[in-house]
Amino acid sequence: MKTLGNLLVIFLVIIGMLALIPLAAIGVSIVFSIFYLAIWFLSFWIIATSDETTDFEKIAWLLAMFCLSWFA
């Protein structure tokens, strides 16, 4: 009888672990989404804080990056 109880506990633990797989996938997708958005915003930040270009040229670059990123 104790063996049957142990097998039941093992079975329930396996089912519980399988139930956690979608939660882990959601967590990984959220982390990758945040990482992707950080990289996307970093390119805008680099251009906006650059001392190499004038203000109007920065605006043109930022608008070009924004528009082209939606078409990519």
PDB file of N, CA, C and O in Angstrom:
ATOM      1  N   MET A   1       0.812  -1.187   0.000  1.00  0.00           N
ATOM      2  CA  MET A   1       0.000   0.000   0.000  1.00  0.00           C
ATOM      3  C   MET A   1       0.866   1.266   0.000  1.00  0.00           C
ATOM      4  O   MET A   1       0.511   2.267  -0.621  1.00  0.00           O
ATOM      5  N   LYS A   2       2.012   1.211   0.707  1.00  0.00           N
ATOM      6  CA  LYS A   2       2.908   2.352   0.744  1.00  0.00           C
ATOM      7  C   LYS A   2       3.516   2.613  -0.635  1.00  0.00           C
ATOM      8  O   LYS A   2       3.732   3.765  -1.011  1.00  0.00           O
ATOM      9  N   THR A   3       3.788   1.560  -1.379  1.00  0.00           N
ATOM     10  CA  THR A   3       4.337   1.700  -2.726  1.00  0.00           C
ATOM     11  C   THR A   3       3.346   2.396  -3.640  1.00  0.00           C
ATOM     12  O   THR A   3       3.729   3.244  -4.445  1.00  0.00           O
ATOM     13  N   LEU A   4       2.080   2.045  -3.521  1.00  0.00           N
ATOM     14  CA  LEU A   4       1.047   2.679  -4.335  1.00  0.00           C
ATOM     15  C   LEU A   4       0.947   4.168  -4.006  1.00  0.00           C
ATOM     16  O   LEU A   4       0.780   4.996  -4.901  1.00  0.00           O
ATOM     17  N   GLY A   5       1.048   4.500  -2.734  1.00  0.00           N
ATOM     18  CA  GLY A   5       1.026   5.912  -2.329  1.00  0.00           C
ATOM     19  C   GLY A   5       2.223   6.672  -2.870  1.00  0.00           C
ATOM     20  O   GLY A   5       2.092   7.813  -3.313  1.00  0.00           O
ATOM     21  N   ASN A   6       3.392   6.040  -2.835  1.00  0.00           N
ATOM     22  CA  ASN A   6       4.590   6.677  -3.386  1.00  0.00           C
ATOM     23  C   ASN A   6       4.463   6.898  -4.888  1.00  0.00           C
ATOM     24  O   ASN A   6       4.848   7.951  -5.398  1.00  0.00           O
ATOM     25  N   LEU A   7       3.926   5.911  -5.597  1.00  0.00           N
ATOM     26  CA  LEU A   7       3.722   6.055  -7.038  1.00  0.00           C
ATOM     27  C   LEU A   7       2.730   7.170  -7.343  1.00  0.00           C
ATOM     28  O   LEU A   7       2.902   7.910  -8.311  1.00  0.00           O
ATOM     29  N   LEU A   8       1.697   7.290  -6.521  1.00  0.00           N
ATOM     30  CA  LEU A   8       0.713   8.357  -6.709  1.00  0.00           C
ATOM     31  C   LEU A   8       1.359   9.727  -6.496  1.00  0.00           C
ATOM     32  O   LEU A   8       1.101  10.660  -7.256  1.00  0.00           O
ATOM     33  N   VAL A   9       2.188   9.846  -5.478  1.00  0.00           N
ATOM     34  CA  VAL A   9       2.878  11.115  -5.223  1.00  0.00           C
ATOM     35  C   VAL A   9       3.817  11.454  -6.377  1.00  0.00           C
ATOM     36  O   VAL A   9       3.862  12.602  -6.819  1.00  0.00           O
ATOM     37  N   ILE A  10       4.560  10.474  -6.864  1.00  0.00           N
ATOM     38  CA  ILE A  10       5.458  10.699  -7.997  1.00  0.00           C
ATOM     39  C   ILE A  10       4.668  11.124  -9.225  1.00  0.00           C
ATOM     40  O   ILE A  10       5.075  12.042  -9.937  1.00  0.00           O
ATOM     41  N   PHE A  11       3.551  10.469  -9.477  1.00  0.00           N
ATOM     42  CA  PHE A  11       2.702  10.820 -10.610  1.00  0.00           C
ATOM     43  C   PHE A  11       2.184  12.250 -10.478  1.00  0.00           C
ATOM     44  O   PHE A  11       2.187  12.999 -11.455  1.00  0.00           O
ATOM     45  N   LEU A  12       1.743  12.635  -9.292  1.00  0.00           N
ATOM     46  CA  LEU A  12       1.224  13.987  -9.089  1.00  0.00           C
ATOM     47  C   LEU A  12       2.320  15.042  -9.223  1.00  0.00           C
ATOM     48  O   LEU A  12       2.068  16.142  -9.715  1.00  0.00           O
ATOM     49  N   VAL A  13       3.523  14.713  -8.791  1.00  0.00           N
ATOM     50  CA  VAL A  13       4.646  15.644  -8.955  1.00  0.00           C
ATOM     51  C   VAL A  13       4.967  15.834 -10.432  1.00  0.00           C
ATOM     52  O   VAL A  13       5.235  16.951 -10.875  1.00  0.00           O
ATOM     53  N   ILE A  14       4.941  14.747 -11.192  1.00  0.00           N
ATOM     54  CA  ILE A  14       5.199  14.845 -12.633  1.00  0.00           C
ATOM     55  C   ILE A  14       4.128  15.688 -13.310  1.00  0.00           C
ATOM     56  O   ILE A  14       4.445  16.524 -14.156  1.00  0.00           O
ATOM     57  N   ILE A  15       2.872  15.482 -12.953  1.00  0.00           N
ATOM     58  CA  ILE A  15       1.781  16.283 -13.520  1.00  0.00           C
ATOM     59  C   ILE A  15       1.955  17.754 -13.142  1.00  0.00           C
ATOM     60  O   ILE A  15       1.729  18.643 -13.963  1.00  0.00           O
ATOM     61  N   GLY A  16       2.355  18.002 -11.901  1.00  0.00           N
ATOM     62  CA  GLY A  16       2.600  19.381 -11.466  1.00  0.00           C
ATOM     63  C   GLY A  16       3.730  20.035 -12.230  1.00  0.00           C
ATOM     64  O   GLY A  16       3.645  21.212 -12.582  1.00  0.00           O
ATOM     65  N   MET A  17       4.793  19.282 -12.492  1.00  0.00           N
ATOM     66  CA  MET A  17       5.911  19.826 -13.260  1.00  0.00           C
ATOM     67  C   MET A  17       5.486  20.132 -14.694  1.00  0.00           C
ATOM     68  O   MET A  17       5.911  21.136 -15.266  1.00  0.00           O
ATOM     69  N   LEU A  18       4.658  19.279 -15.273  1.00  0.00           N
ATOM     70  CA  LEU A  18       4.164  19.534 -16.624  1.00  0.00           C
ATOM     71  C   LEU A  18       3.279  20.774 -16.663  1.00  0.00           C
ATOM     72  O   LEU A  18       3.245  21.488 -17.665  1.00  0.00           O
ATOM     73  N   ALA A  19       2.567  21.026 -15.573  1.00  0.00           N
ATOM     74  CA  ALA A  19       1.718  22.210 -15.516  1.00  0.00           C
ATOM     75  C   ALA A  19       2.548  23.486 -15.418  1.00  0.00           C
ATOM     76  O   ALA A  19       2.063  24.560 -15.777  1.00  0.00           O
ATOM     77  N   LEU A  20       3.778  23.392 -14.944  1.00  0.00           N
ATOM     78  CA  LEU A  20       4.633  24.572 -14.808  1.00  0.00           C
ATOM     79  C   LEU A  20       5.331  24.961 -16.109  1.00  0.00           C
ATOM     80  O   LEU A  20       5.858  26.069 -16.213  1.00  0.00           O
ATOM     81  N   ILE A  21       5.345  24.082 -17.089  1.00  0.00           N
ATOM     82  CA  ILE A  21       6.022  24.371 -18.354  1.00  0.00           C
ATOM     83  C   ILE A  21       5.436  25.606 -19.043  1.00  0.00           C
ATOM     84  O   ILE A  21       6.207  26.457 -19.488  1.00  0.00           O
ATOM     85  N   PRO A  22       4.104  25.747 -19.154  1.00  0.00           N
ATOM     86  CA  PRO A  22       3.582  26.973 -19.778  1.00  0.00           C
ATOM     87  C   PRO A  22       3.943  28.235 -18.999  1.00  0.00           C
ATOM     88  O   PRO A  22       4.187  29.281 -19.601  1.00  0.00           O
ATOM     89  N   LEU A  23       3.979  28.153 -17.683  1.00  0.00           N
ATOM     90  CA  LEU A  23       4.356  29.323 -16.892  1.00  0.00           C
ATOM     91  C   LEU A  23       5.811  29.702 -17.142  1.00  0.00           C
ATOM     92  O   LEU A  23       6.139  30.885 -17.226  1.00  0.00           O
ATOM     93  N   ALA A  24       6.669  28.718 -17.260  1.00  0.00           N
ATOM     94  CA  ALA A  24       8.076  28.991 -17.559  1.00  0.00           C
ATOM     95  C   ALA A  24       8.215  29.600 -18.953  1.00  0.00           C
ATOM     96  O   ALA A  24       9.030  30.500 -19.158  1.00  0.00           O
ATOM     97  N   ALA A  25       7.430  29.119 -19.902  1.00  0.00           N
ATOM     98  CA  ALA A  25       7.484  29.661 -21.259  1.00  0.00           C
ATOM     99  C   ALA A  25       7.013  31.112 -21.281  1.00  0.00           C
ATOM    100  O   ALA A  25       7.575  31.937 -22.003  1.00  0.00           O
ATOM    101  N   ILE A  26       6.001  31.421 -20.506  1.00  0.00           N
ATOM    102  CA  ILE A  26       5.525  32.804 -20.431  1.00  0.00           C
ATOM    103  C   ILE A  26       6.602  33.693 -19.822  1.00  0.00           C
ATOM    104  O   ILE A  26       6.833  34.807 -20.292  1.00  0.00           O
ATOM    105  N   GLY A  27       7.254  33.203 -18.788  1.00  0.00           N
ATOM    106  CA  GLY A  27       8.325  33.978 -18.163  1.00  0.00           C
ATOM    107  C   GLY A  27       9.475  34.249 -19.113  1.00  0.00           C
ATOM    108  O   GLY A  27       9.997  35.362 -19.163  1.00  0.00           O
ATOM    109  N   VAL A  28       9.869  33.236 -19.862  1.00  0.00           N
ATOM    110  CA  VAL A  28      10.961  33.401 -20.821  1.00  0.00           C
ATOM    111  C   VAL A  28      10.557  34.377 -21.921  1.00  0.00           C
ATOM    112  O   VAL A  28      11.369  35.203 -22.337  1.00  0.00           O
ATOM    113  N   SER A  29       9.321  34.296 -22.398  1.00  0.00           N
ATOM    114  CA  SER A  29       8.882  35.212 -23.452  1.00  0.00           C
ATOM    115  C   SER A  29       8.822  36.649 -22.948  1.00  0.00           C
ATOM    116  O   SER A  29       9.118  37.577 -23.701  1.00  0.00           O
ATOM    117  N   ILE A  30       8.448  36.848 -21.696  1.00  0.00           N
ATOM    118  CA  ILE A  30       8.434  38.204 -21.135  1.00  0.00           C
ATOM    119  C   ILE A  30       9.853  38.752 -21.027  1.00  0.00           C
ATOM    120  O   ILE A  30      10.099  39.915 -21.345  1.00  0.00           O
ATOM    121  N   VAL A  31      10.776  37.923 -20.583  1.00  0.00           N
ATOM    122  CA  VAL A  31      12.173  38.367 -20.457  1.00  0.00           C
ATOM    123  C   VAL A  31      12.747  38.727 -21.821  1.00  0.00           C
ATOM    124  O   VAL A  31      13.401  39.761 -21.959  1.00  0.00           O
ATOM    125  N   PHE A  32      12.515  37.892 -22.833  1.00  0.00           N
ATOM    126  CA  PHE A  32      13.021  38.194 -24.168  1.00  0.00           C
ATOM    127  C   PHE A  32      12.351  39.423 -24.764  1.00  0.00           C
ATOM    128  O   PHE A  32      12.997  40.184 -25.484  1.00  0.00           O
ATOM    129  N   SER A  33      11.069  39.633 -24.482  1.00  0.00           N
ATOM    130  CA  SER A  33      10.382  40.824 -24.976  1.00  0.00           C
ATOM    131  C   SER A  33      10.974  42.089 -24.364  1.00  0.00           C
ATOM    132  O   SER A  33      11.182  43.082 -25.062  1.00  0.00           O
ATOM    133  N   ILE A  34      11.242  42.055 -23.071  1.00  0.00           N
ATOM    134  CA  ILE A  34      11.850  43.211 -22.411  1.00  0.00           C
ATOM    135  C   ILE A  34      13.253  43.463 -22.968  1.00  0.00           C
ATOM    136  O   ILE A  34      13.637  44.613 -23.183  1.00  0.00           O
ATOM    137  N   PHE A  35      14.010  42.403 -23.201  1.00  0.00           N
ATOM    138  CA  PHE A  35      15.354  42.537 -23.770  1.00  0.00           C
ATOM    139  C   PHE A  35      15.289  43.142 -25.171  1.00  0.00           C
ATOM    140  O   PHE A  35      16.084  44.024 -25.495  1.00  0.00           O
ATOM    141  N   TYR A  36      14.353  42.681 -26.007  1.00  0.00           N
ATOM    142  CA  TYR A  36      14.209  43.194 -27.366  1.00  0.00           C
ATOM    143  C   TYR A  36      13.829  44.671 -27.345  1.00  0.00           C
ATOM    144  O   TYR A  36      14.389  45.465 -28.101  1.00  0.00           O
ATOM    145  N   LEU A  37      12.883  45.045 -26.487  1.00  0.00           N
ATOM    146  CA  LEU A  37      12.478  46.447 -26.398  1.00  0.00           C
ATOM    147  C   LEU A  37      13.614  47.326 -25.880  1.00  0.00           C
ATOM    148  O   LEU A  37      13.757  48.469 -26.314  1.00  0.00           O
ATOM    149  N   ALA A  38      14.418  46.806 -24.961  1.00  0.00           N
ATOM    150  CA  ALA A  38      15.555  47.576 -24.456  1.00  0.00           C
ATOM    151  C   ALA A  38      16.564  47.844 -25.572  1.00  0.00           C
ATOM    152  O   ALA A  38      17.096  48.949 -25.674  1.00  0.00           O
ATOM    153  N   ILE A  39      16.826  46.851 -26.399  1.00  0.00           N
ATOM    154  CA  ILE A  39      17.741  47.040 -27.525  1.00  0.00           C
ATOM    155  C   ILE A  39      17.156  48.037 -28.519  1.00  0.00           C
ATOM    156  O   ILE A  39      17.881  48.866 -29.069  1.00  0.00           O
ATOM    157  N   TRP A  40      15.842  47.960 -28.752  1.00  0.00           N
ATOM    158  CA  TRP A  40      15.178  48.864 -29.695  1.00  0.00           C
ATOM    159  C   TRP A  40      15.252  50.302 -29.190  1.00  0.00           C
ATOM    160  O   TRP A  40      15.551  51.213 -29.962  1.00  0.00           O
ATOM    161  N   PHE A  41      14.984  50.515 -27.909  1.00  0.00           N
ATOM    162  CA  PHE A  41      15.051  51.861 -27.341  1.00  0.00           C
ATOM    163  C   PHE A  41      16.489  52.357 -27.221  1.00  0.00           C
ATOM    164  O   PHE A  41      16.732  53.563 -27.271  1.00  0.00           O
ATOM    165  N   LEU A  42      17.433  51.451 -27.066  1.00  0.00           N
ATOM    166  CA  LEU A  42      18.833  51.842 -26.963  1.00  0.00           C
ATOM    167  C   LEU A  42      19.307  52.539 -28.234  1.00  0.00           C
ATOM    168  O   LEU A  42      20.068  53.504 -28.160  1.00  0.00           O
ATOM    169  N   SER A  43      18.874  52.069 -29.388  1.00  0.00           N
ATOM    170  CA  SER A  43      19.278  52.709 -30.638  1.00  0.00           C
ATOM    171  C   SER A  43      18.749  54.138 -30.711  1.00  0.00           C
ATOM    172  O   SER A  43      19.451  55.029 -31.188  1.00  0.00           O
ATOM    173  N   PHE A  44      17.523  54.369 -30.247  1.00  0.00           N
ATOM    174  CA  PHE A  44      16.981  55.726 -30.217  1.00  0.00           C
ATOM    175  C   PHE A  44      17.744  56.594 -29.213  1.00  0.00           C
ATOM    176  O   PHE A  44      18.015  57.766 -29.474  1.00  0.00           O
ATOM    177  N   TRP A  45      18.083  56.010 -28.074  1.00  0.00           N
ATOM    178  CA  TRP A  45      18.803  56.749 -27.038  1.00  0.00           C
ATOM    179  C   TRP A  45      20.193  57.172 -27.525  1.00  0.00           C
ATOM    180  O   TRP A  45      20.642  58.284 -27.243  1.00  0.00           O
ATOM    181  N   ILE A  46      20.859  56.297 -28.243  1.00  0.00           N
ATOM    182  CA  ILE A  46      22.196  56.616 -28.753  1.00  0.00           C
ATOM    183  C   ILE A  46      22.129  57.789 -29.722  1.00  0.00           C
ATOM    184  O   ILE A  46      22.973  58.684 -29.669  1.00  0.00           O
ATOM    185  N   ILE A  47      21.143  57.794 -30.600  1.00  0.00           N
ATOM    186  CA  ILE A  47      21.014  58.892 -31.554  1.00  0.00           C
ATOM    187  C   ILE A  47      20.594  60.177 -30.847  1.00  0.00           C
ATOM    188  O   ILE A  47      21.116  61.249 -31.153  1.00  0.00           O
ATOM    189  N   ALA A  48      19.665  60.082 -29.912  1.00  0.00           N
ATOM    190  CA  ALA A  48      19.154  61.279 -29.239  1.00  0.00           C
ATOM    191  C   ALA A  48      20.220  61.963 -28.388  1.00  0.00           C
ATOM    192  O   ALA A  48      20.184  63.182 -28.223  1.00  0.00           O
ATOM    193  N   THR A  49      21.154  61.210 -27.854  1.00  0.00           N
ATOM    194  CA  THR A  49      22.181  61.802 -26.992  1.00  0.00           C
ATOM    195  C   THR A  49      23.509  62.025 -27.709  1.00  0.00           C
ATOM    196  O   THR A  49      24.501  62.384 -27.074  1.00  0.00           O
ATOM    197  N   SER A  50      23.537  61.818 -29.008  1.00  0.00           N
ATOM    198  CA  SER A  50      24.780  61.964 -29.761  1.00  0.00           C
ATOM    199  C   SER A  50      25.145  63.440 -29.916  1.00  0.00           C
ATOM    200  O   SER A  50      24.275  64.291 -30.098  1.00  0.00           O
ATOM    201  N   ASP A  51      26.426  63.725 -29.841  1.00  0.00           N
ATOM    202  CA  ASP A  51      26.925  65.081 -30.063  1.00  0.00           C
ATOM    203  C   ASP A  51      27.442  65.270 -31.489  1.00  0.00           C
ATOM    204  O   ASP A  51      27.925  66.348 -31.836  1.00  0.00           O
ATOM    205  N   GLU A  52      27.346  64.249 -32.298  1.00  0.00           N
ATOM    206  CA  GLU A  52      27.892  64.289 -33.657  1.00  0.00           C
ATOM    207  C   GLU A  52      26.960  64.985 -34.650  1.00  0.00           C
ATOM    208  O   GLU A  52      27.410  65.407 -35.715  1.00  0.00           O
ATOM    209  N   THR A  53      25.680  65.112 -34.327  1.00  0.00           N
ATOM    210  CA  THR A  53      24.717  65.655 -35.281  1.00  0.00           C
ATOM    211  C   THR A  53      23.995  66.851 -34.678  1.00  0.00           C
ATOM    212  O   THR A  53      24.014  67.073 -33.467  1.00  0.00           O
ATOM    213  N   THR A  54      23.351  67.621 -35.567  1.00  0.00           N
ATOM    214  CA  THR A  54      22.557  68.766 -35.118  1.00  0.00           C
ATOM    215  C   THR A  54      21.176  68.285 -34.693  1.00  0.00           C
ATOM    216  O   THR A  54      20.827  67.116 -34.861  1.00  0.00           O
ATOM    217  N   ASP A  55      20.403  69.209 -34.140  1.00  0.00           N
ATOM    218  CA  ASP A  55      19.076  68.839 -33.635  1.00  0.00           C
ATOM    219  C   ASP A  55      18.143  68.372 -34.744  1.00  0.00           C
ATOM    220  O   ASP A  55      17.439  67.375 -34.586  1.00  0.00           O
ATOM    221  N   PHE A  56      18.134  69.093 -35.873  1.00  0.00           N
ATOM    222  CA  PHE A  56      17.234  68.709 -36.959  1.00  0.00           C
ATOM    223  C   PHE A  56      17.646  67.376 -37.585  1.00  0.00           C
ATOM    224  O   PHE A  56      16.800  66.586 -38.004  1.00  0.00           O
ATOM    225  N   GLU A  57      18.940  67.142 -37.641  1.00  0.00           N
ATOM    226  CA  GLU A  57      19.413  65.867 -38.175  1.00  0.00           C
ATOM    227  C   GLU A  57      19.050  64.717 -37.231  1.00  0.00           C
ATOM    228  O   GLU A  57      18.725  63.619 -37.684  1.00  0.00           O
ATOM    229  N   LYS A  58      19.105  64.967 -35.936  1.00  0.00           N
ATOM    230  CA  LYS A  58      18.688  63.951 -34.963  1.00  0.00           C
ATOM    231  C   LYS A  58      17.218  63.613 -35.140  1.00  0.00           C
ATOM    232  O   LYS A  58      16.833  62.443 -35.122  1.00  0.00           O
ATOM    233  N   ILE A  59      16.400  64.644 -35.311  1.00  0.00           N
ATOM    234  CA  ILE A  59      14.964  64.414 -35.496  1.00  0.00           C
ATOM    235  C   ILE A  59      14.726  63.598 -36.756  1.00  0.00           C
ATOM    236  O   ILE A  59      13.899  62.685 -36.763  1.00  0.00           O
ATOM    237  N   ALA A  60      15.453  63.926 -37.830  1.00  0.00           N
ATOM    238  CA  ALA A  60      15.298  63.174 -39.080  1.00  0.00           C
ATOM    239  C   ALA A  60      15.713  61.716 -38.892  1.00  0.00           C
ATOM    240  O   ALA A  60      15.028  60.808 -39.363  1.00  0.00           O
ATOM    241  N   TRP A  61      16.831  61.491 -38.204  1.00  0.00           N
ATOM    242  CA  TRP A  61      17.277  60.114 -37.956  1.00  0.00           C
ATOM    243  C   TRP A  61      16.271  59.356 -37.094  1.00  0.00           C
ATOM    244  O   TRP A  61      15.960  58.197 -37.369  1.00  0.00           O
ATOM    245  N   LEU A  62      15.767  60.008 -36.059  1.00  0.00           N
ATOM    246  CA  LEU A  62      14.805  59.338 -35.179  1.00  0.00           C
ATOM    247  C   LEU A  62      13.514  59.007 -35.915  1.00  0.00           C
ATOM    248  O   LEU A  62      12.967  57.916 -35.753  1.00  0.00           O
ATOM    249  N   LEU A  63      13.027  59.942 -36.724  1.00  0.00           N
ATOM    250  CA  LEU A  63      11.823  59.660 -37.516  1.00  0.00           C
ATOM    251  C   LEU A  63      12.070  58.533 -38.515  1.00  0.00           C
ATOM    252  O   LEU A  63      11.216  57.665 -38.699  1.00  0.00           O
ATOM    253  N   ALA A  64      13.226  58.546 -39.154  1.00  0.00           N
ATOM    254  CA  ALA A  64      13.547  57.483 -40.113  1.00  0.00           C
ATOM    255  C   ALA A  64      13.622  56.130 -39.414  1.00  0.00           C
ATOM    256  O   ALA A  64      13.103  55.135 -39.921  1.00  0.00           O
ATOM    257  N   MET A  65      14.264  56.093 -38.259  1.00  0.00           N
ATOM    258  CA  MET A  65      14.358  54.819 -37.534  1.00  0.00           C
ATOM    259  C   MET A  65      12.988  54.340 -37.081  1.00  0.00           C
ATOM    260  O   MET A  65      12.685  53.150 -37.165  1.00  0.00           O
ATOM    261  N   PHE A  66      12.166  55.252 -36.607  1.00  0.00           N
ATOM    262  CA  PHE A  66      10.836  54.870 -36.141  1.00  0.00           C
ATOM    263  C   PHE A  66       9.990  54.330 -37.288  1.00  0.00           C
ATOM    264  O   PHE A  66       9.343  53.291 -37.157  1.00  0.00           O
ATOM    265  N   CYS A  67       9.999  55.043 -38.415  1.00  0.00           N
ATOM    266  CA  CYS A  67       9.183  54.608 -39.561  1.00  0.00           C
ATOM    267  C   CYS A  67       9.718  53.312 -40.169  1.00  0.00           C
ATOM    268  O   CYS A  67       8.941  52.413 -40.492  1.00  0.00           O
ATOM    269  N   LEU A  68      11.023  53.210 -40.326  1.00  0.00           N
ATOM    270  CA  LEU A  68      11.591  52.011 -40.941  1.00  0.00           C
ATOM    271  C   LEU A  68      11.477  50.787 -40.043  1.00  0.00           C
ATOM    272  O   LEU A  68      11.389  49.663 -40.538  1.00  0.00           O
ATOM    273  N   SER A  69      11.480  50.991 -38.734  1.00  0.00           N
ATOM    274  CA  SER A  69      11.364  49.833 -37.849  1.00  0.00           C
ATOM    275  C   SER A  69       9.974  49.213 -37.924  1.00  0.00           C
ATOM    276  O   SER A  69       9.823  48.019 -37.666  1.00  0.00           O
ATOM    277  N   TRP A  70       8.967  49.990 -38.268  1.00  0.00           N
ATOM    278  CA  TRP A  70       7.623  49.425 -38.394  1.00  0.00           C
ATOM    279  C   TRP A  70       7.466  48.640 -39.690  1.00  0.00           C
ATOM    280  O   TRP A  70       6.657  47.715 -39.763  1.00  0.00           O
ATOM    281  N   PHE A  71       8.240  49.007 -40.719  1.00  0.00           N
ATOM    282  CA  PHE A  71       8.142  48.303 -41.994  1.00  0.00           C
ATOM    283  C   PHE A  71       9.033  47.069 -42.045  1.00  0.00           C
ATOM    284  O   PHE A  71       8.851  46.222 -42.920  1.00  0.00           O
ATOM    285  N   ALA A  72       9.970  46.947 -41.150  1.00  0.00           N
ATOM    286  CA  ALA A  72      10.920  45.832 -41.172  1.00  0.00           C
ATOM    287  C   ALA A  72      10.265  44.535 -40.758  1.00  0.00           C
ATOM    288  O   ALA A  72      10.923  43.496 -40.722  1.00  0.00           O
TER     289      ALA A  72
END
